[in-house]
Amino acid sequence: QVQLQESGPGLLKSSQTLSLTCTVSGVSITTDECSWSWVRQSPEKGLERIGYITHKSLTYYSPFFESRTSIFRDTSKNQIILRLSSVTPEDTAVYYCARSSNLKYGFGAWGQGTLVTVSS
């Protein structure tokens, strides 16, 4: 079975850089031919796709997030890392990592999510 677990700071100040870790178990992120995405959810904006990375380490970022987002892998720890710079209170949301074999069909596995609150 594939399991994903998000971790990172729950509280952040404006202008800081958010760093979240998605630890994957059950499959190798280097051999499993899937994409690993970061998504966030808030009551105001709903579900927003931030970006993803493939097993070949190719990346894509949604245009809204591209200028301040970086997604990369730590293959030795089977982890996917999200970094979001220059955060503001508008970035307050529950952040999820998710696995997909084909993004147009949605996500087949999710982490439990982690709440990130950004203070002004």
GUPA-118706 format. One line per 2 residues: number of its first residue (from 1); their letters; for each residue y, z, x of C-alpha. Coordinates in Angstrom, 2 decimals. Each point is the difference from the previous one (the first is absolute). Layout:
N
NUM = A = Y Z X; ...
***
This chain:
120
1 = QV = 0.00 0.00 0.00; 3.58 -0.67 1.06
3 = QL = 2.39 2.92 0.02; 3.69 0.07 0.84
5 = QE = 2.14 3.05 0.68; 3.78 -0.01 0.45
7 = SG = 1.73 2.59 2.13; 3.49 0.65 1.29
9 = PG = 3.14 2.00 -0.65; 0.83 0.79 -3.59
11 = LL = 3.68 0.73 0.64; 2.44 -2.20 1.85
13 = KS = 3.75 -0.28 0.51; 2.10 -3.08 -0.54
15 = SQ = 0.16 -2.38 2.99; -3.30 1.24 1.44
17 = TL = -3.08 -2.16 0.48; -2.99 0.61 -2.24
19 = SL = -3.40 -0.17 1.68; -3.15 0.14 -2.12
21 = TC = -3.62 -0.31 1.05; -2.87 -1.42 -2.04
23 = TV = -3.35 1.15 1.37; -2.88 -2.26 -1.05
25 = SG = -3.64 1.04 -0.15; -3.10 -1.94 -1.01
27 = VS = 1.03 -3.31 1.61; 1.54 -1.18 3.24
29 = IT = 3.51 -1.38 -0.39; -0.74 -2.48 2.80
31 = TD = -3.11 -1.57 -1.58; 0.48 0.46 -3.74
33 = EC = 1.58 -3.29 -1.15; 2.61 1.55 -2.25
35 = SW = 3.70 0.72 -0.19; 1.42 3.50 0.18
37 = SW = 3.18 0.54 -1.98; 2.68 2.61 -0.39
39 = VR = 1.32 0.43 -3.53; 2.35 2.52 -1.56
41 = QS = 0.64 1.21 -3.53; 2.97 1.67 -1.64
43 = PE = 1.00 0.53 -3.65; 3.10 -2.16 0.41
45 = KG = -1.46 -2.99 1.81; -3.68 0.16 -0.84
47 = LE = -2.47 -1.42 2.49; 1.47 -1.74 3.07
49 = RI = -1.99 -1.87 2.62; 1.35 0.78 3.45
51 = GY = -2.24 -2.12 2.21; -3.47 -0.45 1.45
53 = IT = -2.01 -0.61 3.13; -3.27 -1.93 0.33
55 = HK = -3.10 0.67 2.08; 1.40 -2.54 2.48
57 = SL = 3.19 2.09 0.22; 2.14 -2.60 -1.79
59 = TY = 2.82 1.62 -1.95; 2.14 -0.79 -3.02
61 = YS = 2.94 1.93 -1.41; 1.59 -0.38 -3.41
63 = PF = 3.51 -1.46 0.42; 1.68 3.15 -1.30
65 = FE = -1.68 2.11 2.69; -0.33 -2.48 2.86
67 = SR = 3.08 1.04 1.96; -1.01 3.64 0.37
69 = TS = -3.81 0.05 -0.29; -2.76 -0.10 2.58
71 = IF = -3.74 0.15 -0.70; -2.51 0.16 2.83
73 = RD = -3.51 1.20 0.79; -1.47 2.66 2.22
75 = TS = -3.49 -1.43 0.36; -1.27 2.90 2.11
77 = KN = 0.62 2.34 -2.94; -0.65 -2.50 -2.82
79 = QI = 3.51 0.53 -1.32; 2.78 -2.08 -1.51
81 = IL = 3.52 1.20 0.74; 3.15 -0.53 -2.06
83 = RL = 3.47 0.44 1.42; 3.06 -0.30 -2.23
85 = SS = 3.33 0.45 1.73; 3.41 1.11 -1.27
87 = VT = -1.35 1.73 -3.07; 2.21 1.09 -2.90
89 = PE = -0.68 2.00 -3.17; -0.86 -3.36 -1.62
91 = DT = -3.15 0.03 2.13; -1.29 3.12 -1.74
93 = AV = -3.36 -1.00 -1.45; -3.74 0.49 0.13
95 = YY = -1.35 -2.15 2.82; -3.50 -1.49 -0.11
97 = CA = -2.17 -2.00 2.33; -2.43 -2.41 -1.63
99 = RS = -2.75 -2.47 0.92; -0.35 -3.51 -1.39
101 = SN = -2.40 -2.87 0.70; 2.48 -2.38 -1.65
103 = LK = 3.47 1.21 -0.91; 0.36 -2.26 -3.02
105 = YG = -2.82 1.96 -1.62; 1.56 3.38 0.68
107 = FG = -1.31 3.00 1.88; -3.56 1.24 0.03
109 = AW = 0.54 3.34 1.68; 2.92 2.40 0.14
111 = GQ = 0.88 3.16 1.79; 1.06 2.98 -2.06
113 = GT = 3.66 -0.55 0.90; 2.51 2.25 1.68
115 = LV = 3.40 0.99 -1.38; 2.95 -0.63 2.29
117 = TV = 3.34 1.55 -0.93; 3.16 -1.09 1.82
119 = SS = 3.02 2.28 -0.16; 3.58 -1.18 0.30
***
